[in-house]
Amino acid sequence: MNDGDGGAGQAARPRRADARRNKEALLEAAAAVFVASGVEAPVRDIAARAGVGTATIYRHFPTRADLVIAVYRHQVEACAEAGPALLASAPTPYAALGQWIGLFADFLVTKHGLAAVLQSDNPGFETLHTYFLDRLVPVCGELLDAAAAAGEIRSGIPAYALMRGVGNLCIGAESDPRYDARRLIELLVAGLRRPE
């Protein structure tokens, strides 16, 4: 191996990192546009928000369904990764749980915006709900267990039931300005507290 080979390998790594950052920017931009304008929003709007050309989007996501699935998975991963990070950085496990539930609620409002597309016959959508549960229920369970072990909340609260309750409270939040789902979710999380 000569010095020229080492330089080529070093050049490839930054390009891959740039491509990864571009893809992240595309997914974030697409999620924001989908929330604001729906999943049928023009690709040029997503490209403009991400600061790239439309060809870049099509290179990463050849179809709209590919983009929708990628946005959904990206948001699930962000929510899943936030759980342990919040548990490590929040002042208490209960505070981490409350912050994570807020992020989860934000995700659900976006997900409801994608609901019509996710109901379609596209085979790529079939596994998304299972993926969602497989990734997020354990994270919620870890947060609940930590808060219960710290004596902050009652023990034995099932993660799935809590997530389902939060989900039900989020229904309609994006379309009714008189409905404050966040306030009701705060009350739900406050109700988890162990009685004094």
Backbone as CSV, one residue per row, in Angstrom:
resi,resn,N_x,N_y,N_z,CA_x,CA_y,CA_z,C_x,C_y,C_z
1,MET,0.858,-1.172,0.000,0.000,0.000,0.000,0.900,1.230,0.000
2,ASN,0.611,2.236,-0.827,1.414,3.452,-0.845,0.669,4.614,-0.218
3,ASP,1.334,5.748,-0.109,0.722,6.917,0.532,-0.515,7.399,-0.206
4,GLY,-0.553,7.193,-1.513,-1.721,7.620,-2.283,-2.970,6.864,-1.885
5,ASP,-2.829,5.574,-1.526,-3.989,4.783,-1.105,-4.573,5.323,0.192
6,GLY,-3.707,5.701,1.141,-4.183,6.228,2.413,-4.952,7.513,2.222
7,GLY,-4.491,8.347,1.303,-5.194,9.611,1.048,-6.565,9.375,0.460
8,ALA,-6.690,8.365,-0.398,-7.996,8.086,-1.008,-8.989,7.639,0.048
9,GLY,-8.537,6.809,0.998,-9.432,6.358,2.060,-9.881,7.506,2.936
10,GLN,-8.968,8.431,3.209,-9.332,9.574,4.042,-10.324,10.482,3.326
11,ALA,-10.202,10.609,2.011,-11.125,11.458,1.255,-12.525,10.852,1.216
12,ALA,-12.590,9.504,1.189,-13.895,8.844,1.111,-14.687,9.029,2.397
13,ARG,-14.004,9.006,3.556,-14.716,9.135,4.831,-15.466,10.456,4.950
14,PRO,-14.830,11.610,4.672,-15.583,12.865,4.783,-16.769,12.916,3.821
15,ARG,-16.593,12.327,2.621,-17.712,12.327,1.692,-18.895,11.539,2.245
16,ARG,-18.605,10.391,2.882,-19.689,9.601,3.471,-20.345,10.376,4.599
17,ALA,-19.562,11.070,5.408,-20.119,11.872,6.498,-20.984,12.991,5.938
18,ASP,-20.525,13.624,4.856,-21.325,14.680,4.219,-22.629,14.115,3.677
19,ALA,-22.546,12.954,3.045,-23.760,12.325,2.503,-24.736,11.998,3.625
20,ARG,-24.206,11.523,4.753,-25.062,11.202,5.908,-25.727,12.474,6.442
21,ARG,-24.940,13.556,6.549,-25.507,14.831,7.021,-26.565,15.349,6.050
22,ASN,-26.300,15.220,4.744,-27.286,15.658,3.742,-28.583,14.868,3.870
23,LYS,-28.436,13.563,4.071,-29.631,12.730,4.212,-30.404,13.109,5.472
24,GLU,-29.680,13.362,6.580,-30.333,13.806,7.821,-31.084,15.114,7.588
25,ALA,-30.425,16.051,6.897,-31.056,17.351,6.612,-32.310,17.163,5.766
26,LEU,-32.248,16.262,4.796,-33.419,15.977,3.961,-34.573,15.425,4.789
27,LEU,-34.266,14.492,5.682,-35.311,13.878,6.505,-35.937,14.897,7.450
28,GLU,-35.108,15.741,8.053,-35.630,16.790,8.942,-36.499,17.762,8.153
29,ALA,-36.028,18.163,6.986,-36.792,19.091,6.154,-38.111,18.464,5.709
30,ALA,-38.062,17.200,5.292,-39.280,16.519,4.848,-40.284,16.406,5.984
31,ALA,-39.814,16.075,7.177,-40.717,15.965,8.326,-41.400,17.299,8.589
32,ALA,-40.635,18.392,8.562,-41.216,19.713,8.814,-42.220,20.097,7.731
33,VAL,-41.892,19.821,6.487,-42.811,20.141,5.383,-44.054,19.273,5.463
34,PHE,-43.899,17.999,5.793,-45.060,17.120,5.922,-46.004,17.614,7.012
35,VAL,-45.453,18.060,8.134,-46.300,18.572,9.215,-47.035,19.821,8.758
36,ALA,-46.325,20.722,8.081,-46.916,22.001,7.674,-47.880,21.865,6.493
37,SER,-47.536,21.013,5.520,-48.281,20.996,4.259,-48.830,19.641,3.854
38,GLY,-48.568,18.605,4.644,-49.044,17.272,4.288,-48.019,16.523,3.461
39,VAL,-48.201,15.216,3.353,-47.225,14.370,2.667,-47.249,14.524,1.151
40,GLU,-48.247,15.201,0.639,-48.299,15.437,-0.806,-47.633,16.759,-1.194
41,ALA,-46.982,17.414,-0.247,-46.298,18.680,-0.526,-45.288,18.473,-1.655
42,PRO,-45.085,19.495,-2.480,-44.130,19.356,-3.586,-42.711,19.062,-3.086
43,VAL,-42.026,18.201,-3.813,-40.653,17.842,-3.473,-39.766,19.083,-3.491
44,ARG,-40.073,20.038,-4.351,-39.258,21.263,-4.415,-39.315,22.035,-3.094
45,ASP,-40.441,21.941,-2.359,-40.532,22.596,-1.050,-39.575,21.942,-0.050
46,ILE,-39.506,20.627,-0.099,-38.594,19.896,0.790,-37.148,20.229,0.426
47,ALA,-36.861,20.232,-0.883,-35.508,20.542,-1.346,-35.102,21.948,-0.916
48,ALA,-36.010,22.897,-1.068,-35.697,24.280,-0.685,-35.422,24.373,0.811
49,ARG,-36.225,23.713,1.604,-36.025,23.759,3.061,-34.702,23.099,3.462
50,ALA,-34.322,22.039,2.748,-33.071,21.335,3.057,-31.854,22.008,2.423
51,GLY,-32.092,22.921,1.482,-30.985,23.598,0.815,-30.276,22.720,-0.204
52,VAL,-31.044,21.843,-0.858,-30.483,20.964,-1.885,-31.373,21.009,-3.117
53,GLY,-30.907,20.403,-4.199,-31.725,20.295,-5.402,-32.669,19.107,-5.310
54,THR,-33.715,19.134,-6.127,-34.677,18.025,-6.110,-34.016,16.713,-6.534
55,ALA,-33.013,16.797,-7.401,-32.326,15.569,-7.836,-31.675,14.862,-6.650
56,THR,-31.202,15.622,-5.690,-30.593,15.018,-4.495,-31.626,14.202,-3.726
57,ILE,-32.829,14.730,-3.625,-33.891,13.990,-2.924,-34.192,12.692,-3.660
58,TYR,-34.357,12.784,-4.980,-34.684,11.575,-5.744,-33.535,10.570,-5.751
59,ARG,-32.302,11.036,-5.609,-31.164,10.116,-5.540,-31.240,9.282,-4.253
60,HIS,-31.641,9.929,-3.160,-31.763,9.222,-1.886,-33.079,8.457,-1.766
61,PHE,-34.153,9.047,-2.292,-35.503,8.494,-2.122,-36.210,8.519,-3.484
62,PRO,-36.109,7.433,-4.246,-36.664,7.429,-5.606,-38.177,7.677,-5.679
63,THR,-38.925,7.290,-4.641,-40.376,7.509,-4.656,-40.794,8.263,-3.390
64,ARG,-41.977,8.843,-3.442,-42.517,9.533,-2.266,-42.687,8.545,-1.105
65,ALA,-43.110,7.333,-1.418,-43.272,6.321,-0.369,-41.940,6.049,0.324
66,ASP,-40.858,5.987,-0.448,-39.531,5.793,0.154,-39.213,6.928,1.125
67,LEU,-39.554,8.141,0.741,-39.282,9.303,1.586,-40.138,9.268,2.854
68,VAL,-41.412,8.938,2.716,-42.311,8.873,3.878,-41.821,7.819,4.869
69,ILE,-41.466,6.651,4.363,-40.969,5.577,5.235,-39.689,6.018,5.934
70,ALA,-38.791,6.661,5.202,-37.522,7.110,5.789,-37.754,8.173,6.862
71,VAL,-38.687,9.095,6.619,-38.998,10.124,7.618,-39.544,9.471,8.875
72,TYR,-40.457,8.553,8.708,-41.052,7.862,9.845,-39.987,7.133,10.662
73,ARG,-39.140,6.370,9.985,-38.083,5.618,10.673,-37.091,6.560,11.357
74,HIS,-36.766,7.640,10.697,-35.829,8.619,11.263,-36.395,9.207,12.553
75,GLN,-37.675,9.517,12.549,-38.297,10.091,13.737,-38.400,9.055,14.863
76,VAL,-38.678,7.818,14.517,-38.708,6.762,15.535,-37.321,6.629,16.160
77,GLU,-36.286,6.610,15.329,-34.921,6.469,15.845,-34.538,7.646,16.741
78,ALA,-34.893,8.853,16.335,-34.572,10.030,17.150,-35.251,9.932,18.513
79,CYS,-36.495,9.485,18.518,-37.241,9.343,19.770,-36.633,8.224,20.624
80,ALA,-36.247,7.131,19.997,-35.648,6.015,20.726,-34.310,6.418,21.337
81,GLU,-33.496,7.128,20.582,-32.180,7.544,21.071,-32.281,8.606,22.158
82,ALA,-33.352,9.375,22.145,-33.521,10.434,23.145,-33.742,9.874,24.545
83,GLY,-34.362,8.711,24.667,-34.663,8.151,25.981,-33.440,7.976,26.863
84,PRO,-32.464,7.185,26.424,-31.260,7.013,27.245,-30.494,8.322,27.458
85,ALA,-30.466,9.176,26.451,-29.757,10.456,26.589,-30.416,11.321,27.662
86,LEU,-31.737,11.368,27.673,-32.447,12.143,28.689,-32.248,11.534,30.072
87,LEU,-32.265,10.224,30.150,-32.064,9.549,31.434,-30.684,9.880,32.002
88,ALA,-29.702,10.020,31.128,-28.339,10.341,31.566,-28.165,11.809,31.929
89,SER,-28.980,12.708,31.326,-28.739,14.146,31.509,-29.775,14.872,32.365
90,ALA,-30.969,14.332,32.506,-32.016,15.013,33.268,-31.715,14.929,34.764
91,PRO,-32.227,15.881,35.541,-31.943,15.870,36.980,-32.512,14.648,37.713
92,THR,-33.628,14.109,37.211,-34.230,12.921,37.823,-34.800,12.027,36.727
93,PRO,-35.000,10.745,37.010,-35.647,9.875,36.027,-37.061,10.358,35.665
94,TYR,-37.791,10.901,36.639,-39.137,11.407,36.350,-39.072,12.577,35.375
95,ALA,-38.092,13.469,35.562,-37.917,14.593,34.628,-37.592,14.062,33.232
96,ALA,-36.730,13.048,33.151,-36.393,12.442,31.863,-37.639,11.848,31.211
97,LEU,-38.452,11.165,32.007,-39.690,10.578,31.492,-40.610,11.658,30.931
98,GLY,-40.786,12.739,31.677,-41.650,13.827,31.218,-41.152,14.455,29.924
99,GLN,-39.848,14.657,29.836,-39.282,15.238,28.610,-39.444,14.278,27.437
100,TRP,-39.232,12.988,27.689,-39.358,12.014,26.610,-40.807,11.911,26.130
101,ILE,-41.742,11.934,27.064,-43.157,11.886,26.675,-43.498,13.096,25.799
102,GLY,-42.915,14.257,26.102,-43.118,15.435,25.250,-42.603,15.217,23.838
103,LEU,-41.413,14.626,23.717,-40.870,14.318,22.390,-41.732,13.281,21.665
104,PHE,-42.183,12.294,22.421,-43.045,11.256,21.854,-44.347,11.873,21.329
105,ALA,-44.921,12.801,22.092,-46.151,13.475,21.654,-45.894,14.264,20.373
106,ASP,-44.755,14.963,20.290,-44.411,15.689,19.061,-44.342,14.725,17.882
107,PHE,-43.723,13.583,18.101,-43.639,12.569,17.051,-45.034,12.112,16.618
108,LEU,-45.911,11.879,17.602,-47.243,11.386,17.271,-48.044,12.385,16.456
109,VAL,-47.898,13.660,16.748,-48.622,14.665,15.956,-48.146,14.584,14.513
110,THR,-46.841,14.434,14.301,-46.300,14.267,12.951,-46.814,12.978,12.334
111,LYS,-46.815,11.906,13.118,-47.273,10.608,12.616,-48.725,10.676,12.176
112,HIS,-49.554,11.394,12.940,-50.951,11.506,12.521,-51.055,12.212,11.180
113,GLY,-50.133,13.131,10.911,-50.098,13.776,9.601,-49.762,12.791,8.496
114,LEU,-49.050,11.733,8.832,-48.677,10.718,7.848,-49.691,9.577,7.775
115,ALA,-50.679,9.609,8.636,-51.583,8.464,8.802,-52.233,8.014,7.505
116,ALA,-52.710,8.951,6.693,-53.409,8.563,5.459,-52.477,7.778,4.544
117,VAL,-51.246,8.230,4.417,-50.299,7.528,3.565,-49.943,6.177,4.157
118,LEU,-49.792,6.132,5.477,-49.402,4.871,6.117,-50.504,3.819,6.026
119,GLN,-51.729,4.235,5.722,-52.845,3.292,5.573,-52.903,2.698,4.166
120,SER,-52.064,3.181,3.265,-52.149,2.736,1.874,-51.692,1.287,1.735
121,ASP,-51.771,0.789,0.500,-51.433,-0.603,0.221,-49.938,-0.841,-0.006
122,ASN,-49.127,0.189,0.119,-47.695,0.035,-0.126,-47.120,-0.972,0.868
123,PRO,-46.466,-2.035,0.383,-45.951,-3.066,1.286,-44.886,-2.541,2.251
124,GLY,-44.195,-1.460,1.890,-43.190,-0.895,2.773,-43.770,-0.349,4.061
125,PHE,-45.069,-0.013,4.062,-45.701,0.571,5.243,-46.143,-0.479,6.261
126,GLU,-46.274,-1.738,5.821,-46.834,-2.781,6.678,-46.038,-3.003,7.958
127,THR,-44.746,-2.913,7.881,-43.909,-3.235,9.033,-43.625,-2.032,9.934
128,LEU,-44.071,-0.837,9.549,-43.717,0.357,10.311,-44.288,0.379,11.725
129,HIS,-45.525,-0.072,11.891,-46.116,-0.039,13.229,-45.377,-0.994,14.168
130,THR,-45.028,-2.160,13.667,-44.262,-3.112,14.477,-42.898,-2.525,14.824
131,TYR,-42.274,-1.901,13.848,-40.983,-1.252,14.065,-41.101,-0.182,15.150
132,PHE,-42.141,0.628,15.062,-42.431,1.688,16.040,-42.531,1.097,17.448
133,LEU,-43.320,0.055,17.606,-43.494,-0.572,18.919,-42.200,-1.223,19.411
134,ASP,-41.526,-1.937,18.520,-40.290,-2.628,18.909,-39.212,-1.660,19.384
135,ARG,-39.157,-0.473,18.802,-38.126,0.495,19.166,-38.519,1.351,20.372
136,LEU,-39.797,1.751,20.467,-40.165,2.753,21.472,-40.721,2.192,22.780
137,VAL,-41.415,1.077,22.755,-41.958,0.526,24.002,-40.834,0.204,24.993
138,PRO,-39.733,-0.425,24.571,-38.652,-0.678,25.537,-38.035,0.609,26.110
139,VAL,-37.947,1.648,25.297,-37.383,2.917,25.779,-38.294,3.515,26.840
140,CYS,-39.581,3.538,26.573,-40.537,4.043,27.556,-40.488,3.187,28.818
141,GLY,-40.398,1.879,28.647,-40.309,0.968,29.793,-39.085,1.242,30.646
142,GLU,-37.948,1.522,30.005,-36.716,1.827,30.741,-36.884,3.113,31.565
143,LEU,-37.514,4.115,30.976,-37.752,5.377,31.689,-38.713,5.168,32.859
144,LEU,-39.773,4.411,32.635,-40.723,4.122,33.709,-40.053,3.341,34.839
145,ASP,-39.262,2.340,34.478,-38.575,1.539,35.495,-37.617,2.390,36.323
146,ALA,-36.897,3.284,35.653,-35.938,4.137,36.367,-36.660,5.078,37.327
147,ALA,-37.779,5.657,36.869,-38.538,6.569,37.736,-39.174,5.809,38.899
148,ALA,-39.635,4.589,38.652,-40.209,3.776,39.735,-39.130,3.360,40.721
149,ALA,-37.961,2.967,40.229,-36.860,2.564,41.114,-36.389,3.729,41.982
150,ALA,-36.525,4.953,41.459,-36.139,6.137,42.231,-37.240,6.556,43.203
151,GLY,-38.368,5.838,43.184,-39.468,6.153,44.085,-40.292,7.363,43.669
152,GLU,-40.138,7.780,42.403,-40.829,8.983,41.936,-42.234,8.705,41.401
153,ILE,-42.435,7.515,40.854,-43.750,7.168,40.309,-44.154,5.805,40.846
154,ARG,-45.416,5.466,40.648,-45.914,4.140,41.016,-45.197,3.095,40.163
155,SER,-45.044,1.931,40.660,-44.432,0.861,39.871,-45.519,0.104,39.118
156,GLY,-45.093,-0.659,38.131,-46.015,-1.520,37.406,-46.823,-0.835,36.324
157,ILE,-46.442,0.362,35.909,-47.165,1.057,34.832,-46.667,0.492,33.507
158,PRO,-47.544,-0.113,32.717,-47.093,-0.700,31.448,-46.753,0.391,30.424
159,ALA,-45.606,0.271,29.805,-45.154,1.260,28.822,-46.141,1.381,27.668
160,TYR,-46.609,0.248,27.158,-47.535,0.294,26.029,-48.808,1.062,26.387
161,ALA,-49.338,0.818,27.576,-50.575,1.493,27.985,-50.355,2.999,28.087
162,LEU,-49.235,3.421,28.653,-48.943,4.851,28.750,-48.801,5.464,27.364
163,MET,-48.071,4.799,26.492,-47.884,5.315,25.134,-49.212,5.380,24.387
164,ARG,-50.043,4.382,24.587,-51.362,4.381,23.933,-52.216,5.543,24.450
165,GLY,-52.160,5.791,25.764,-52.893,6.907,26.346,-52.424,8.242,25.792
166,VAL,-51.116,8.418,25.695,-50.573,9.656,25.119,-51.029,9.773,23.667
167,GLY,-50.970,8.674,22.941,-51.417,8.678,21.546,-52.868,9.096,21.408
168,ASN,-53.707,8.571,22.264,-55.129,8.935,22.210,-55.331,10.416,22.515
169,LEU,-54.546,10.959,23.432,-54.653,12.384,23.744,-54.182,13.269,22.597
170,CYS,-53.314,12.744,21.744,-52.787,13.530,20.614,-53.742,13.583,19.422
171,ILE,-54.710,12.697,19.383,-55.620,12.657,18.226,-56.348,13.986,18.094
172,GLY,-56.249,14.575,16.929,-56.932,15.840,16.643,-56.169,17.078,17.075
173,ALA,-55.033,16.914,17.741,-54.284,18.071,18.253,-53.806,18.987,17.138
174,GLU,-53.494,18.413,15.984,-52.960,19.229,14.895,-54.028,20.016,14.154
175,SER,-55.296,19.682,14.368,-56.343,20.334,13.581,-57.335,21.160,14.395
176,ASP,-57.204,21.189,15.718,-58.139,21.945,16.557,-57.369,22.878,17.495
177,PRO,-57.320,24.167,17.168,-56.542,25.091,17.998,-57.091,25.241,19.416
178,ARG,-58.323,24.838,19.651,-58.908,24.944,20.997,-58.493,23.783,21.890
179,TYR,-57.895,22.750,21.292,-57.541,21.554,22.040,-56.052,21.570,22.361
180,ASP,-55.721,21.529,23.639,-54.331,21.558,24.087,-53.928,20.170,24.595
181,ALA,-53.496,19.340,23.673,-53.102,17.969,24.036,-51.932,17.973,25.012
182,ARG,-51.019,18.900,24.843,-49.849,18.957,25.728,-50.259,19.122,27.184
183,ARG,-51.253,19.955,27.442,-51.703,20.185,28.822,-52.274,18.892,29.412
184,LEU,-53.052,18.178,28.624,-53.625,16.922,29.112,-52.543,15.858,29.312
185,ILE,-51.540,15.864,28.452,-50.436,14.918,28.602,-49.653,15.233,29.875
186,GLU,-49.446,16.520,30.163,-48.783,16.912,31.412,-49.561,16.403,32.625
187,LEU,-50.881,16.495,32.558,-51.709,15.990,33.661,-51.589,14.464,33.786
188,LEU,-51.548,13.795,32.659,-51.381,12.333,32.664,-50.043,11.958,33.316
189,VAL,-48.977,12.623,32.916,-47.656,12.321,33.481,-47.607,12.677,34.958
190,ALA,-48.244,13.781,35.345,-48.303,14.150,36.775,-49.043,13.082,37.573
191,GLY,-50.033,12.462,36.965,-50.806,11.406,37.628,-50.030,10.130,37.870
192,LEU,-48.854,10.005,37.247,-48.013,8.830,37.472,-47.279,8.894,38.801
193,ARG,-47.228,10.082,39.387,-46.476,10.298,40.632,-46.981,9.383,41.734
194,ARG,-46.057,8.920,42.547,-46.401,8.103,43.702,-47.115,9.000,44.712
195,PRO,-48.222,8.548,45.300,-48.914,9.368,46.301,-47.996,9.639,47.504
196,GLU,-48.083,10.848,48.008,-47.244,11.241,49.162,-47.693,10.508,50.419
